Amino acid sequence: MLDIGYSLSRRFPDPPQTDYRTADVRALRHDLFSGDVYLADTEADRELSTAWGWLPVLDFAWALCDTAELLDADPLGSRAPGPQRAEVDFTESTERLRFERRFGWVDVTADWTRENGGPLTFPYAVLRREARDFLHDLIADLTDMHEGLAGNPAVWTLTSRFPRV
């Protein structure tokens, strides 16, 4: 089972004067909501996580949903022998989270780990569903914390582009 989670940073708080209702896409993706994320295989008790504190968490959720769609670009879908590859790169860093899909399975590796246990492996459908659930859960949490964010048109567009599955 795949679990995707986050924590917000206390070291890099959002500027107190931020108007979340009118924040543009660049601010939402790169300047706000810094923290850390993890992807965990709960059955194997293994995870890939960041510990930097500065990662734009909403941007990660957005990029993860984009990545899941890129991995499904082959017209053969789960019958495609692949591999289809995609990656999430992190702003202000050379580190990347790499995804490789073969048939209906996705291997996930991270540049910053030297894990000997190999990649985390999940069914593609689980990755896609969990990425979208993570995005919606994160936005729900952030809108509870930040007045006006729920009224931001960029957030509306994002949630309509990646509905829960």
N, C-alpha and C positions, 0 to 999 in steps of 0.2 A: 504494500500500500504506500502511496506517495503522500507525504505531508509537506506543505510549503508554508513557511511562516516568516515572521519578521519581528524586529524590535526597533523602536525609534531611539535615536541618539540623544543623550542629554548634553553631550559636548558640542553638538552642532544644531542648536534649536533654530526654528524658523524665525525670521525677523519679526519683531512684535508688531510692526506697522503693516504687515501683509494683509491685503484685501483679497481673500480667497475667492470671492465671487467674481472678480475681474482678473485674476492671475492668468497670464497667457500660458500657452502650451510649453514654451521654453522654461518658464519658472516652475510649472508643475512637474516637468520631467527632470529638471537638472538642479534647481535651486532650493526646493522645498522637500520636507519629509525625509531627512537623512537618517540612516540607521544601518541595520544589517539584515540579511536574509539567510534562509537555509532551505534546502531540499533534503528530505529525509526518506529513506526506505525503512518504514517502521517494522517490516517483517525481518529484514536483515540487520536491523539496529545499526545502520550506517547513515551518515549525512555528509552533505557538502554545505559548508557555511562560510560566510564572510565574518570577519571580526575587525572591520576597519572603522565602523562608526559613521562614515561619510557617504555611504552608498545611497543614492536617491531611490527610495523604496518604491514609490509609485512608478518611476521610470522602469525599474526592474520588472514590476508586474506587467506593465504595458509591453515591454520588450519580450517577456516570456510568452505572452499571448500571440504577439507577432511571430515569434519563433515557431510556436506550435503550428501556426498556419503555413509557414514556409516549409515545414517538414511534411506537409500534406499536399504539396504542389504537384506531385506526380499524378497523372490521370488514373494510374492503376491503383492508387490508394494503398490499402494494406496488402495488396497482392504484389506490389512493386518490390523487386528484390533489392533495390537500392544500391548503394546507400544514398540517402538524402541527408545532407549535412547542413547545419546552421549553428550559429553561435551568438551569445550575448556578450558584448564587450562592455567593460566598465569605464565610465568617464574618469579621467584623472588617474588611469592605471593601464598597464599593458595586460592585465589578467583577463581571461575569457572563460566563460562557461560554454562547453562544446556539447552539441547534440548530434547524434548519428542514428538515423532510423533505417532499420532493415525490416522488411515486411511490416508487421504490426508492432514492433518493439523499438524502443528508443534507449540508447546508451547515453548517459550524462557523465561528463568528466569536467574537472576544473583544473586550470593551469596552476593554481596556487597550492594544490595538494599533491602530496607524494604518496598517496594511499596505495598500498599494495593489494588491496582487496578488489581492484578493478573498478569499472564504472558502475554507477547506479543504473539499473535497468528496469524500465516500466513499460507496460503496454501504451501505445500511442494514445489511445482513447482516454486512458487515465490521465496522462500528462495534459492533454487538451482540456479535459474537464476540470482538473485540479488547478490549472493555471487560471482559467476563467473564474472559478470559485474564489481563488486567492485574490484576484483583482477586485471582485465585487465585495468580498469581505473586508479587504483593505480600505476600499472607498467608503464603505459603511462606517468603519472605525474612524477614518479621517474626518468624515462629515460630522460624526458625533463630537469630535474634538475641536473642529474649526468651523465656526459659524460662517455661513456664506458659501462654503465649498459645494454644498449640494446644489446651489444655484448657478454654478459655473458651467457655461455652455460647452467647454472642452471636456468636462467630466461627463456631461450628458452624451456627447458624441462618442466618447470612449466606451461607456457602458452599453450604448446601443450597438456599437461596432462588434463588441465581444459579449454577447448575452450569455447567461448561464446555459449550460447544456445538460 
